[in-house]
């Protein structure tokens, strides 16, 4: 693939493209040194080192444990001018607990850890934006660059917010983006509403009465109860949720008995799964129906079932004005035909949702796949790698959001 298999307009992209090789080297170094959520010591250190070289105004570390925030002020303001507006840009830094099966030189150097979701690329793009914004300062206000830990299941965005992120840096809006192998390089996707689903964890503890497999009539078999619950739960979405609403219930794990004991019926069983929704109303409906249905099914067999419902990540909902603005900015870079303004939401989850519950903003998809997404290696795959060709575009999109949201006066 060529360095830039797409056309991009604007001075931000033109300048950032000049240091594309440096961004690529930085990204690949992060890829070779993956770290889990709240353990991003090396990653945060490399970010801080790079931000110092970029010449940003302030660097704040340890926000939300290992988070880093940098600020860059635009053109000098006259005495007595109102407080400058602030725009937030966010990138996630953590990797995944999975084994990489790539064989390129920058593959993971840590057993069982891998940048399988492209957060190394996200971090590099925001560093690229920092370098350009600190160099040019062609905006009137303050850019707040948020390098977030622990996106992969650790709620790092919430940790930063709880640690005073938006009290210390009161941005008017906040923007994030994620690479998307299903879109071609040079394509940006967004919509003015749901982008990602809420992610909830469900654990169902079933208690019966164990015994000998040859005398099952003397037992209350929790495995049988679990099987009926698995089947019954699939009726919740099809028979309780309106067809125009979206929801997924997946029971993904069953734990019961001893695989080495073929004739022992256990006394307990456990089911684990996930619920994905966009609407709080649907979310509450599913939680209620899970409790009712599981208890009733278990009771029918003389057993009990206890549902533990944990709300982990809320839905990622873009605010409409900011989503339209982000699409307009993207269009100024890549043209109308390369911006998808009604991108289909994903049932995956994203903890940028916590930031969008507090501040208006938008979450975007940055295409990085092959033509039509065919042959692309998707996220959380052991052979995934970020497409370095899109680094300058992602960085330019970050920078252009700042320049167009905080336009500098022409002098």
N, C-alpha and C positions, 0 to 999 in steps of 0.2 A: 504494500500500500504506500502510495506517495505521501510526502510530508503533510500536504493539505489537499485532500481529494474533494474539496468543495471551495466555493467562492465566498469570501467574507469582506464586508466593507467597513470602513472607519479607521480612524487613526489609532484607536486603542489596539485593535487586532494587528495592524501593521507594525506597531512598536513592539508588542509582546511577541510577535512572530520572530523578531530579531534575537530574542533570547530563549527561543523554543528548545534548543539543545540543552541549555542549563536546567530548564524546567523538567525535561525528560530525565536527565541524570538525577535530579532531586527526587522525582517520582519513583524511579527505579530503586534508589537507595532505600526509600521508605518501604517499597515492596519487599525488599530483601530482609527487612528488619521489622516484621509485623509484631504488634502488641495488642493484647486484649483490652477491653474497656477498663478505664481507671488505672491501667498499667502503662500508659503511653508516655513513659519517661524519656526514652530515646527520641520518639517522634516529636514530643513537645519541645525537647531540647533543640532538635534540628529546625523546627519552626521558628523558635526564638532566635537562633543563630541567623537564619535567613532574613527574618524581619529586621534585625539590627543592620544587616548589610543593605537592606532595602531603604533604610532611613525613615522608618515610620516614627511618629511622634512619641507614642507611649506603648509599652508592652506590659501587660499584667498577666501573671502566671498563677497557677493553683486555684483557679475559679472552677468550682465543681470538681475538686480533686486535681485533675491533670489538665484542665482546660486552659487555653491561652486566648487573650483578647488584645488586639492592637487597635490603636486609633490613628487616623491620619486626618489632619485638618486641611481644608482647601485654601483658597486664597485669603490673605490677611483681611480682617474685617475692620471697619472704621469704628472709632470710639463711639459708644452709645448705641451701636447697632443691636438689634434683638439677638437673643441667644441663637446660635446656629442650629439648624436642623441636623438630625443624625439619622443615618441609614445603616442598618445592620446587614452584614453578609455572613453566612454560616457555612462551614465545611466540617464534616465529621472525620475523625482520625483513626478509629480503631479497626482492628482486623477480626478474623473469625477463628474459632477453634476447629480447624479442619486441615487436612494434609494436602499439600500442593503436589500435583502430578505434572507440572510443567518442567521443561529441561533447559530453558534459556538462562543466561548467566545471572540475571537478577531475581531468580526464583527465591522463595523463602529460605532463609538460613536457619529457621527455627522449626524443629520437629513439631507437627501438630498445630501449627499456626500459619495463617495465610491471609493475605489481602484478597479475599474472594469476592468482594463487593465494590471495589474501586475507590475506597476511601483514601487510598494513597494518591489517586488522581485528583480527588476533590480537594485534598489539602494542597497539592501542588498548584492547582488552578487558583486557589485563593492567595497563595504566596505570589503567584504571577501577577494577580490583580494588585496586590500590595505594592509590588515593585513599581508598576506603572503609575498607580495613583500617587505614591510618594514622590515619584520623579516629576510628574506633570502638574499635579494639584489643580487641575482644570475643573474645579467645582467649588460651590459656595456652601460650606457646611462641614460635617464631620463623618467620615466613613468609619464604622466600627466593624472590625474583622474578627469573627468568632470562630475559633478552632475548638470544636467540641469533642470531648471524650465519650466513650461508652454509648454509641448509638445502637449497637447490636445486642439489644435486650437488657441494657443496663440503665436506660432512661437518663443518659448523660445530659440531655437538654434540660430535663427537670432539675437535675442536680445543679446545673449552672444557674438556673432561674432561682432555685431555693437559696443559692449562695449570693443572691443580690445582683445578678447579671443586669437586669433592666432597671434597677434602682441606680446602679453605678453608671450605666450607659443607657440613658432613656431614649432609645431610638424611636422614631415615628413609625417605622415599618422595618420588616426583616425579610430577607430573601435567601433561599437555599436552592440547590439543584443536585440532581443525582444522574449519573450516567445511565444510559438505557440501551442495551444491546439490540432491542427490538426496533430502534429507529436508526436510519442511516446517519453517518457523520454529516454534520452541517445542518441537521434538523433539530428544532427545539419544540418541545411539547408542553402544554399547560392547559388548564381549564379553570373557569371562575367558580369553582366549588370543590367537591371532594376529589382528592388526588390519591389518597391511600386510606385504607380501612382502619377502624379501631381493632386492636388485637387484645383479646381476653384469653386467659388460661382457665381451663375447667378441669377439676379433679373430682372424680366420683368414687367414694369409698363404699364398697358393698360388704355387708356383714351377713353371713349365713351361719350354717353349722356344718363343720367338716365331718368326714367319716371315710369308710372304706368304699372304694369304687365299685365293689361287687354288691354292696348293699346301699345303693344310692337312695332307696326309699327311706332310709333312716337319717338322711341328711337334708339340709337346705343348701343346694348347690349354688354358690355365688358365681361360678363360671357360666352356668345357664342363665342366671339373672343378668349378668353382664352382656351376654349375647342378645337377650331380648331388649335390654336398654339400648344397645348399639343400633338395633333395627328401629326401635321406636323413636329414638332421637331424630332420625332422618325425616320424620314426619313434621317436625317443628317448622322448618323453612317452607316445605311444600304445602302445609295445611294451616299455618298460622301467620306467616309473613305475606303481605300483599305482593303479588307478582311484580309490581313496579318498583318495589324496594329490593335491595340486594343484601344477602346474608349468606354466610357459610358456617356450618358446624361440622367439624372434623374431629372424630375420636381417633386418635393416632397411636395410642399405646394401651396395652392390656397387660397387667401384672397379676398373676395368680398361681399358686401352687409351686411345685418343684418338678422341673422337667425330668428329673431322674426317678421320680416316684410315680409310676404310671397308674397306680391303683389307689391313690390318695386324693380324695376330694378336699380341697382347702376350705378353711373357714372364712376367708376373706378374699376379695378381689379389688383391684383398683383400675380405673379407666382415666386416661389423661388425654386432653384434646384442646382445641382452640375454637374460638368463636370470632368471626370477622363481620363487622357491620359498619355502615356509614352514619346511621341515624341513632341518636340516643333512645328514641322511642322503641325502635326495633331491638336495640341492645337490651333494654329493660324487659321487653316482652320475652326475648329468648331466655334471659336469666330466670324469669318467673316460671316459664314453661318447663325448663330443665329441672327445676326443683320439684314442680308438681308431677311431671311425668316419671322421673326416676324414682321418686318415693312411691308412687302408685304401682309401677311395674314391680318394684322389689316387694312391696306389701303383698301383691298377688301371689308371690311365691313363698311368703313367710319370712322374707329377709328384710333388711333395711338398707337404704342408700342415702348417703350424705353428700350433697353437692357443695363443693368449694369453688366459688366463682371469683376470679381475680381480674380486675380491670387493669391492664398493663399500660397500653398506649392508646390514647384517644385517636379518633379519626383525624387525618390531615386534611383540613378544609381551607382552601385558599379564599381570601377575601376578594370579592369581584373586582373592585377598582385596581387593586394591586396586581391581580392576575392579568387584567387587560393591559396595565402599564408594562408588566414584564414581557408580554407578548409583543407589544409595540417596540420595546427596546430590542428584543430578539429580531424582529422584522427589520429594524434599521441596520442590523448586522448581516443577516443572511437572506433577506428578501421575503416577500409575502408567501411565496410558494414553499418555503422551508420552515414555516411556523405552523404547528398544529394547535389551534386555539380551543379545540374541544376534545382533547386527549382523553381516551377512555381511562377511568380510574382503575387502580389496581387493588386487589384484595390483600396485598401485602401491607405491612405497617411501617411507620417511620416516626421516630421520636421528635422530629422537627414539629410534629403536631403540638407538642407542649408550648413551643414558642408561638405558634399561630393561635393558641388559645389566649395568649396574653397580648400579642401585638398583631395588627394587620400585616399581611404579607402574602408571599406566593412561593410555592415549591414547584420547580420546573424539572423537566426531563431533557437531558442533553444526549442526542443520538450519538452512538459510537459503534454501531454494528455494521455488518457488511450490507451490501445492496439488498434492500427489502428485509433486512434482518435475517436472511437465509444464511446458514453456516456460522452465525455468531455464537460465541460461547456465553451462555447466560450467567447471571449473577449467582453466587454461592455454588459455583461449579469448580471442581478441583483443577480444571485446566483454564479457568478464567484468567484474563489479564486486561488491565485498562488499556484502551487504545490511545497511545500518546499523541496521535495526530490531532486529537480534539483539545489538547491542553491549551493552546493559544485562544481558541474560540471560547472555551469555558471561562478563562481568565478575562477575556475581553468582555464577555457578557456580564460578569461580576462588576468590572470597572465601569461599563456603560450604564448599568443600573444606577450607580452613584452619580455619574456625570449628568445623566438625564433627569434624575430625581432632584438633584441639587445644582441646577445650571448656574454657571458663573456668568456675571455680567460681562458683556463685551466691552473691552476698553481699547 
